[in-house]
Amino acid sequence: MNPVARTVLQRLGLGLITLFIVSIIIFSAIAMLPGDFAKATLGQSATSETVAAFQREIGIDRPPVERYFVWVAQMLHGDFGSSFASRTGYRRTVAEIIAPRLYNTMFLAAVTALIAVPLALGLGILAALHRNGWFDRLVNAVTLTTISFPEFFVAYMLAYLVISRDTFIGSDFAQSLPHWLAVSLSWALNAVPKFPTLSNVNDQTPFWDHVWKVALPAITLTLVIVAHMMRMTRAAIINMMASPYIDMARLKGMSPMVIVLRHALPNAWAPIVTVVAFNLAYLIVGVVVVEVVFVYPGIGQLMVDAVKSRDVPVVQACALIFAATYILLNLIADIISIATNPRLLHPR
């Protein structure tokens, strides 16, 4: 068998084993949570017979081990079960609840990736070409500053800038500043597009309206993740620029940009792709805070709502989707790294 294919199959097998272990951890952690959905739903006045009947209806009266294997068997057939919010005659499947929310999260992640990945690669290449110059120092300072703040702070600051663009000049803070400075800040704020601060989308939202409404969440996530990818790109290219074949390319009279794009970047893909995969995985599994701040109906906000209502099947499905996405993206990163650097097939 081809060494690359064999390695890919090995990584795929490890990914499936990891997913199986994660499913056990997810189910066990949720099963050990205090509280009872049936009692919480029916209230303190419910009789024990009513609670027991409701537990049988939603299937939580069976032993945890039996429930786990039933859950896994259903998932293997593409069935995540029914939401605890279902009632007799009105069955709401978990897949039906998650599907539109997962699409919204994937849409936000795709828009962010289309902005963040090219931006990070471009900034990393330029920073490597101007190593220790003013551009390199400026880019590093700005990206490290943005990554130092938590997501909710960046989100609220961006929302505040959009909200205050028309009212800043009349605020008490602007009145306390010198007139020229207040006017300059007001002009700068008015240059900021008036993005929606609430990303309330639905199934009928047109494509470009959807793009417009996710602009602020996408910018927030871009500011959060771009630093990692930019710095790894810069470090990988600087490392490659010390290689002998790069010196040969310089002796041939090639321009620095051509040397980077043709010779350094293709050989630096392995660490760059790994960091890009980690950050793309974060776009799926780490958007909870951003979705809650901008009231964006994604899977992260769905999971928060499900935790509040103790809708266990929805929580389990969301957590498993997050885990599967993370494992899949890391598998793709491994495959790309091996394909671009065959030396990884023979680790020391």
Solvent accessible surface area in square Angstrom, and as a share of the most:
residue,aa,sasa,rsa
1,M,158,0.70
2,N,89,0.46
3,P,57,0.36
4,V,53,0.31
5,A,43,0.33
6,R,111,0.41
7,T,17,0.10
8,V,34,0.19
9,L,96,0.48
10,Q,103,0.46
11,R,78,0.28
12,L,76,0.38
13,G,29,0.28
14,L,109,0.54
15,G,11,0.10
16,L,109,0.54
17,I,100,0.51
18,T,59,0.34
19,L,47,0.24
20,F,104,0.43
21,I,86,0.44
22,V,36,0.20
23,S,6,0.04
24,I,70,0.36
25,I,106,0.54
26,I,21,0.11
27,F,14,0.06
28,S,44,0.28
29,A,49,0.38
30,I,21,0.11
31,A,46,0.36
32,M,152,0.68
33,L,110,0.55
34,P,119,0.75
35,G,58,0.55
36,D,32,0.17
37,F,23,0.10
38,A,0,0.00
39,K,115,0.49
40,A,61,0.47
41,T,56,0.33
42,L,60,0.30
43,G,30,0.29
44,Q,187,0.83
45,S,110,0.71
46,A,29,0.23
47,T,77,0.45
48,S,83,0.53
49,E,126,0.57
50,T,64,0.37
51,V,15,0.08
52,A,37,0.29
53,A,47,0.37
54,F,17,0.07
55,Q,37,0.16
56,R,147,0.54
57,E,93,0.42
58,I,33,0.17
59,G,12,0.11
60,I,39,0.20
61,D,76,0.39
62,R,93,0.34
63,P,79,0.49
64,P,72,0.45
65,V,103,0.59
66,E,77,0.34
67,R,55,0.20
68,Y,18,0.07
69,F,124,0.51
70,V,49,0.28
71,W,13,0.05
72,V,29,0.17
73,A,48,0.37
74,Q,65,0.29
75,M,33,0.15
76,L,144,0.72
77,H,159,0.71
78,G,55,0.53
79,D,48,0.25
80,F,49,0.20
81,G,9,0.09
82,S,34,0.22
83,S,4,0.02
84,F,13,0.05
85,A,53,0.41
86,S,13,0.09
87,R,110,0.40
88,T,124,0.72
89,G,87,0.83
90,Y,137,0.52
91,R,141,0.51
92,R,78,0.29
93,T,33,0.19
94,V,0,0.00
95,A,44,0.34
96,E,100,0.45
97,I,20,0.10
98,I,6,0.03
99,A,59,0.46
100,P,54,0.34
101,R,57,0.21
102,L,50,0.25
103,Y,126,0.48
104,N,13,0.07
105,T,0,0.00
106,M,94,0.42
107,F,21,0.09
108,L,0,0.00
109,A,8,0.06
110,A,53,0.41
111,V,24,0.14
112,T,0,0.00
113,A,20,0.16
114,L,139,0.69
115,I,75,0.38
116,A,0,0.00
117,V,30,0.17
118,P,79,0.49
119,L,78,0.39
120,A,0,0.00
121,L,30,0.15
122,G,31,0.30
123,L,38,0.19
124,G,0,0.00
125,I,16,0.08
126,L,64,0.32
127,A,0,0.00
128,A,12,0.09
129,L,46,0.23
130,H,97,0.43
131,R,140,0.51
132,N,92,0.47
133,G,27,0.26
134,W,191,0.67
135,F,44,0.19
136,D,3,0.01
137,R,157,0.57
138,L,95,0.47
139,V,12,0.07
140,N,20,0.10
141,A,56,0.43
142,V,79,0.46
143,T,6,0.04
144,L,78,0.39
145,T,71,0.41
146,T,24,0.14
147,I,50,0.25
148,S,87,0.56
149,F,88,0.37
150,P,61,0.38
151,E,39,0.18
152,F,101,0.42
153,F,80,0.33
154,V,13,0.08
155,A,0,0.00
156,Y,124,0.47
157,M,83,0.37
158,L,30,0.15
159,A,13,0.10
160,Y,126,0.48
161,L,63,0.31
162,V,5,0.03
163,I,111,0.56
164,S,8,0.05
165,R,38,0.14
166,D,77,0.40
167,T,90,0.52
168,F,18,0.08
169,I,79,0.40
170,G,57,0.55
171,S,40,0.26
172,D,126,0.65
173,F,127,0.53
174,A,3,0.02
175,Q,125,0.56
176,S,87,0.56
177,L,40,0.20
178,P,70,0.44
179,H,147,0.66
180,W,174,0.61
181,L,54,0.27
182,A,4,0.03
183,V,67,0.39
184,S,55,0.35
185,L,66,0.33
186,S,14,0.09
187,W,189,0.66
188,A,48,0.37
189,L,21,0.11
190,N,67,0.34
191,A,69,0.54
192,V,42,0.24
193,P,67,0.42
194,K,126,0.53
195,F,31,0.13
196,P,31,0.20
197,T,37,0.22
198,L,100,0.50
199,S,0,0.00
200,N,94,0.48
201,V,11,0.06
202,N,95,0.49
203,D,116,0.60
204,Q,151,0.67
205,T,25,0.15
206,P,82,0.52
207,F,114,0.48
208,W,188,0.66
209,D,67,0.35
210,H,8,0.04
211,V,38,0.22
212,W,114,0.40
213,K,53,0.22
214,V,0,0.00
215,A,14,0.11
216,L,3,0.02
217,P,0,0.00
218,A,0,0.00
219,I,54,0.27
220,T,0,0.00
221,L,0,0.00
222,T,7,0.04
223,L,52,0.26
224,V,17,0.10
225,I,3,0.01
226,V,6,0.04
227,A,0,0.00
228,H,98,0.44
229,M,1,0.00
230,M,0,0.00
231,R,99,0.36
232,M,64,0.29
233,T,0,0.00
234,R,48,0.18
235,A,51,0.40
236,A,8,0.06
237,I,0,0.00
238,I,29,0.15
239,N,104,0.53
240,M,32,0.14
241,M,34,0.15
242,A,86,0.66
243,S,21,0.13
244,P,112,0.70
245,Y,87,0.33
246,I,0,0.00
247,D,68,0.35
248,M,107,0.48
249,A,4,0.03
250,R,112,0.41
251,L,146,0.73
252,K,139,0.59
253,G,65,0.62
254,M,59,0.26
255,S,52,0.33
256,P,85,0.53
257,M,75,0.34
258,V,52,0.30
259,I,3,0.01
260,V,0,0.00
261,L,88,0.44
262,R,165,0.60
263,H,54,0.24
264,A,0,0.00
265,L,20,0.10
266,P,55,0.35
267,N,64,0.33
268,A,0,0.00
269,W,74,0.26
270,A,13,0.10
271,P,52,0.33
272,I,1,0.00
273,V,18,0.10
274,T,46,0.26
275,V,23,0.13
276,V,21,0.12
277,A,7,0.05
278,F,88,0.37
279,N,10,0.05
280,L,44,0.22
281,A,0,0.00
282,Y,55,0.21
283,L,0,0.00
284,I,7,0.04
285,V,43,0.25
286,G,17,0.17
287,V,0,0.00
288,V,40,0.23
289,V,62,0.36
290,V,0,0.00
291,E,0,0.00
292,V,67,0.38
293,V,26,0.15
294,F,1,0.00
295,V,74,0.43
296,Y,0,0.00
297,P,24,0.15
298,G,0,0.00
299,I,0,0.00
300,G,0,0.00
301,Q,28,0.12
302,L,16,0.08
303,M,40,0.18
304,V,41,0.24
305,D,60,0.31
306,A,5,0.04
307,V,85,0.49
308,K,154,0.65
309,S,63,0.40
310,R,105,0.38
311,D,12,0.06
312,V,41,0.23
313,P,17,0.11
314,V,2,0.01
315,V,14,0.08
316,Q,11,0.05
317,A,0,0.00
318,C,0,0.00
319,A,17,0.13
320,L,17,0.08
321,I,27,0.14
322,F,21,0.09
323,A,18,0.14
324,A,39,0.30
325,T,26,0.15
326,Y,91,0.34
327,I,35,0.18
328,L,99,0.49
329,L,34,0.17
330,N,31,0.16
331,L,18,0.09
332,I,74,0.37
333,A,3,0.02
334,D,49,0.25
335,I,55,0.28
336,I,69,0.35
337,S,8,0.05
338,I,4,0.02
339,A,67,0.52
340,T,54,0.31
341,N,25,0.13
342,P,82,0.51
343,R,170,0.62
344,L,76,0.38
345,L,35,0.18
346,H,138,0.62
347,P,111,0.70
348,R,290,1.06
